[in-house]
Structures are given as structure tokens and as C-alpha cells.
Amino acid sequence: MDAALTKSERETLKAIWRITSRAPSGTDEHLGARTGDLAASLNVTPGTMTSTVKKLADRGLVLHAPYHGVELTDDGRRLAMSVVRRHRIVERFLADMLGYSWSEADRLAPLFEHSLPQEVEDRLYTALDRPATCPHGFPIPGTGSEGLPNMPPLYDLGPGDRAVVALPGSTDPEVAMFLEELGVRPGVEVEVKEKHPFDGPLVVAVDGRDRTLGEKVARQILVRRVNGRAFDLNTNELDMKNQRKDPSGDALST
């Protein structure tokens, strides 16, 4: 990770990647992140965000064009992935070693992750037995990664599809609690049994029990398909892909 970047610059790179990765299907894929949305997501003023974006643009990490928002350059995307990697490793440490919940880990990680030397990040990753995912269920990018595999909303799946659950850190606490009661938690495998028409509810099997999820809730759950073409999180395939720099879709940051 580039030690010359400030905390706000690193968080901005991560926010740009996260927002641009969430562009709904059918929209302009080249549309960047709006500075207003970036400012709101990081709880800073629009003026502060504009200044930070300019600094990143001057370093060749982002492109900012009127009416097209902010986009990452290739170098910017690689740095954003390194920020995401560190965040998810620190989250894993907080959850596995210190016993924090996945939501608490997401809140606490940014408080100190940016001050870690690269050596400490590397040793944490090794001490944690090289985890494949963060506590939310999202893959940890490999070193030098330029992207992550696509993780669609659960509602995009159809009957017979199986997938592993991931929940963004932005998930509403009441929704997260509701899903926890149903057993729909990060890392759990679900199978779609029924999908009712006209934006109707989704019925999924979880640990042998059928659970019904409304369309709005099911769209908040991101998944990794396990009965289609997907990487195996229990192998080094993700790192191998990253080493080959094989372009792919993005798994959203927490």
C-alpha cells in the first residue's frame, strides 16, 4: 500500500470503488461516482471531497470529468484493492482474534488500519491462516489485485440456484437482526426454492428450513454462486487469478 496516501485519500479510493461497483444493471457502466455521494458516504463536506478528488486526480489515481463523476484509473483501482484487502484482513483479526461481531469489526477497522505497516498486515494475514473472506462474507483481494468477482443480490437468483451469503456493513441493524433470526448470516449457504412473480417474495432453504424473504430485503443480501461458474474460496484460485491479472467483476466493499 502507498504510504504517501493519507487516510482520507485511501478511504476516498475505497468509496469510489464501492459506489461505482454498485451501478445497477442497465445503467451507463462508465458513469462514475458523484462527489456529493462520496462526501455523504464518508461524512465530509462536498468542498472537502472535491479537494481530495483533485489531489487523487493530480496523482493519476482517478479521472474526474463534468457530468461523468469520478472514476478510478488502473493505478487507482490497484490501490483501492490494497485498501480493501487491508480493511478486510483487519476485520478478520477483530472478529476471529478479539471476538467482535462482523458489524463491530466493520466500524472499528478504519480507526487504525491505515496506520499499520505493510509488514504487520502481512503477518496478520499469515497468523489468521490466510483467510479467504472477511467476516461479512466478502472475498479478500489478493496482492496486486485489480478487481474482485461479481457478487449479485440474492434476489437476482432463480429456483435451484445455490449461493453463499455476504452482508454489507451498511446493512440496516434491524434487517441484520431479522436475517440472523432466520439463520441467513454471512458465510451460510442458501438455496432458492421459489421466486414469486411481480417482485414477490423469495423462498430459500437455510440449514434445511424454508425461509421467506421480501424483495427489498433479498436485494440487500449479496451472494457468491456455488452451482455456477465461481471461484472456490477454500483454495488459492482467487490469488492465482489476481496474479494473472484476469479482469473480473467486483465484490462490494464493506
LINPEJO-V45247 format. One record per pair of residues at least 24 apart in sequence whose C-alpha atoms are under 6 Angstrom apart, sorted by the first residue. I is the first residue (numbers start at 0). J is the second residue. D is the distance in Angstrom with one decimal. If there is no record, write none. Layout:
I&J&D  I&J&D
//
This chain:
0&81&5.9  12&79&5.2  13&79&5.2  17&251&5.7  17&252&5.7  30&67&5.3  31&67&5.6  31&68&4.2  31&69&4.6  31&70&4.9  32&68&4.9  32&69&4.9  33&68&4.7  76&145&5.9  77&145&5.0  84&139&5.5  84&140&5.3  87&133&5.0  91&133&5.4  91&134&5.8  101&134&5.2  131&232&5.6  135&165&5.4  135&166&5.3  135&185&5.3  136&165&4.3  136&185&5.0  136&186&5.3  137&165&5.9  141&238&4.8  141&241&6.0  144&241&4.9  146&247&5.9  146&249&5.7  147&247&6.0  147&248&5.6  147&249&4.2  147&250&5.3  148&247&5.5  148&248&4.7  148&249&5.0  148&250&5.6  149&248&4.3  149&249&4.6  149&250&5.1  150&221&5.8  150&222&5.3  150&223&5.4  150&250&5.2  151&221&5.5  151&222&5.8  152&218&5.0  152&220&5.5  152&221&4.4  153&217&5.5  153&218&5.9  153&220&5.6  153&221&5.6  153&222&5.8  154&217&5.1  154&218&5.3  158&191&4.8  158&192&5.0  158&193&5.4  159&191&5.5  160&190&5.7  160&191&5.5  161&189&5.7  161&190&4.3  161&225&5.7  161&226&5.8  162&188&5.5  162&189&5.6  162&222&5.7  162&223&5.2  162&224&4.2  162&225&5.1  163&187&5.5  163&188&4.3  163&222&5.3  163&223&5.1  164&222&4.7  165&221&5.1  165&222&5.6  166&220&5.6  167&253&5.1  168&253&4.9
//
